[in-house]
């Protein structure tokens, strides 16, 4: 899942449990829709990707740089406290918000298209709730 700085999900993909997460990084970045905001051409990709040690591979760092995205990925074999935890909690909070939806906490559906539909609905509801809060201010 890719979220913005406030925790609103921008893109989420569903893969098998036996797939390595790092192999799905580039397709996930390509799944981000254009984000409108400031004047000019809408951004297609985030400026920075924050990731945990599971994504630490030089090949994918080079691919991210090639796409114009700055990778901030914790290195394997280094001690904890790299400073990414102060920003990674936004993604972890988004996962916690998705677990509010009982159908996503435990996968009951056999068909993956139905589970992906529930994931899309949950992301839409999270976005709507967040935007409703921002509008109330």
N, C-alpha and C positions, 0 to 999 in steps of 0.2 A: 504494500500500500504506500502511496505517496500522498503526503498531506502538505498543506501550506503552513505558514508560521503559527496560525491560530488553531490548527488541528482539524481543519475542514479537509475531508478526503478529496483529492484531485483525481486519483486513479487507483483502481484495485483490480487485481487479476486473481484467478483461481487456478491452481495447479494441483497436480497429484502430490500425495504425501511423500512419495519417493523421489521427488525432484529437488535438486540443490537450488537454494534460493539465489545464489549468485548468477546462475544461468538465466534467470528471469529478470535481471536488472534492466537490461537494455529494452526488452519488449515492454516492460512496465513504464519506462521513460517515454517510449513511443506511444503509449496509450493515453498520455496526458492530453486533454483537449486544449485548444487555444484559450488562454485566460485573458479576458479584457480588463482594462483598468485605466492605466495612464494612456495618454495620447500616443498614437503611433501604431506600429504593427504589433498585434498581440503576441505574447511570449508563447512558444511551443514547449519549452522545457524550463525547469527551475534553474536558478543560478547556481545553487549548491545542493549537493546530495549528502545527507548525514546518514551514516550506516554503522552497524556494529562490526565486530571482528569477523563475522561470517562472510562478509563481502570483501575481505582483504585479499586482493589478488592483483598483481601488477597489470595483467592483461585488461582487466575491467577498469582499472584506474586510467589506463591509456585510452580506452574506448570512451570513457566519460569526458576526458580532456578533449578528445577529438570531436565530441558533440557540443563542446562549449560549456560543459558543466563542471564546476569545481568539486572534486570528491573530497569529503571530509570523513575518512574511514579510519576507525581505530586499527592500529597495527597489532598483529598477533605477536605474542611473546613479550609484550610490554606490560608494565604494571597498570592496574586500573587507575582511573583518575585522569584520563586524557583530556577532560574538559568537555567531551561530547555529551555526557550525561545531562548537563544542564539544558541541552537542546533536544536530545533524544526523547525526553519524557513526553514531548508533544505527540510523537508517533505512538508511544506506549499508551498514552491517554486515549488516543483514537481507537486503538485495539480494545481498550477497556470499555469505551462507549459502544463499540460494535457488539461486545459481549452482553450488553443490556438486552439485546434481542435474543430471545431464547432459542430461536431456530438457527442462529449462527453460533451460539456457544457450543452446542453439540450438533454435529451434522446428522440430521435425521433423514434427509433426502438421499435417495440412491442416484438420481439423475443429477449430473453436474449443472445442467442448464437451469434447473429449478433453484439449486443452491446459489448460483450466480445471480439469478433474478432477485432472491431475497437479499443478497449482499448489495446489489444496486439500490434496492428500495431502502435498505438501512442507511446507506451512504447519503441518499437523497434526503431522508428524514433528518439525519445529523446536520446536513448543510442547511436545511430549512430552519431547524431550531437555532442554529448559530446565527443565521442571518436575521431571524426574528428578534434575537437578543440585541444584535447590533443596531437594528432599526429602532428599537425601543429607547435607546440612549438618547 
